[in-house]
């Protein structure tokens, strides 16, 4: 019987929070207002969707200029 081995290990998923969770943590650590947090999350989501859900590690200044 073949043992199932997932591509992503459970420990990796637990240790690395999602991008928007990381963004919220950073904003809260700097004591920004709730409304500012909501705006930053909104625009970040829109940016990601605008570029077809591409990985942010693949994008740079060119993608930001296109978005703006």
ABEGO torsion letter per residue (X at the ends): XBBBBBABBAAAAAABBBAAAAAAAAAAAAGBBAAAAAAAAAAAAAAAAAAGGBBAAABBAAAAAAAX
